[in-house]
C-alpha cells in the first residue's frame, strides 16, 4: 500500500484514491462497477508510464529517497533464507546503520552487507537515518574478511545519504575507517557484487561499493555529494535560501542517475524497476535483483581468485578520462 506520494505523483494519487473508493462501494453494495474501475486503472497505468518515462535527475533523487522504498532488511527478507545477522566491530560497539550477516540466495551461501535507513521516526533515529559511524564500516569489513576466509561471495546494498559527519564519528576515525574499507575491498579474495538500491551518497556509499560488479536500480542515484549540499556550495546560499530549482539544477549537473553512471562506465548495469518505482512492487524488484546476483556470482566464480582481484584493480584504474597537454 502506497502511503506517500511525491509532488509530481499527485495526479496519480487523485485517481488511485478514486479507484479505492469505487472498490469499497462495489464491495459494500450490490453494484457492478468493475468496467469503470478497469477504465480508471488503465488510465492510471498510462499516466504512470508517461510520468516515469520523463523524470528529471532531481525527481529520480526523490524516488531514491522515497519513504516507502524497500530497504536492505526488506530485500533480505524477500530474497534470502537462513539469514543470521552479525553484530559489532569488536572494537567499540554495534552500528545499526549497517546490517551484515550470512544467508542463502537461491541456495547459494553469501554474505550480505547493507545500509539500513529505518522506517518510522523511532527506527530512523535508531538507525541514524542510514548514516553509519566508523564502527559500522569496521563491522562491514570484519564480515567481508569472514566471507573471504570461508570463500563466500559478498553482496552489498548501498542506500545512504553519506557517512555520519558528527564529532564523535570523526574522533573515532571516520575517514580512516572508510579508507580502510576501500583498500581492503580492492584486494579481497572473494567475489564482490554491489547494488545501489536507493541513495548512494559520497564516501559513505563508496565504502561498500568497491566491487567486481556494480549495479544500480533504475531510479537510484549515486554521487559524490547530495544535490542540496552541491547547491549550497555552488551558489553560496544558506539552506533556508535554497529553492527546489537550485536542487534540480545541481542534480542535473552532478549526473547522478543510473543512466549517467552507465554511460560513464562506472556501473555494469541498470536493474529496471516496476512501473512507479521499486516500492510499487517490492517482490518483483527483489526477484529481479536476485536474478542479477545469481548470474553475477556464476560469472565471477568462473574466474581464478588472482584474475578476479587483478580485474577489480584494473576496473578502478580505468575509471575517468583525461588528456595531456602538448605544451
Secondary structure, 3 states (H helix, E strand, C coil): CCCCCCHHHHHHHHHHHHHHHHHHHHHHCCCCCHHHHHHHHHHHHHHHHHHHCCCCHHHHHHHHCCCCCCCHHHHHHHHCEEEEECCCCCCCCCCCCEEEEEEEECCEEEEEEEECCCCCHHHHHHCHHHCCCHHHHHHHHHHHHHHHHCCCEEEEEEEECCCCCCHHHHHCCHHHHHHHHHHHHHCCCCCEEEEEEEEEEHHHHHCCCCCCEEEEECCCEEECCCHHHHHHHHCCCCHHHCCHHHHHHHHHHHCCEHHHHHHCCCCCEEECCCCCCHHHCHHHHHHHHHHHHHHHHHHHHCCCHHHHHHHHHHHHHCCCCCCCCCC
